[in-house]
Amino acid sequence: MNAVTGLIIACLTLITYGLPDSQIVGGNDALDGAYPYQVSLRSDSLDPSSHFCGGAIISEYYIITTAQCINRRAVQLLIACKKL
């Protein structure tokens, strides 16, 4: 009986509040052209040609990306000069 009650409460909560946003929390849209230098993050453990996340070059030594892209794993950065 408690399991059924818990399931009903969970369903009602989901109906009331919906699913959580899968977007970046507290993020802001970047202005067009604000970060024109893109980086492709790729993992050695996956298919070498597979792209799993992106980033932007913000200085000579730093690349910005989201926390969900880096999870204590080795990362390859593909940086190329290419105008899209």
Secondary structure, DSSP 8 states (H G I E B T S, - for coil): -HHHHHHHHHHHHHHHH-S---S-TT-----TTSS--EEEEE-SSS-TT-EEEEEEE-SSS-EE--GGG-SS---EEE------
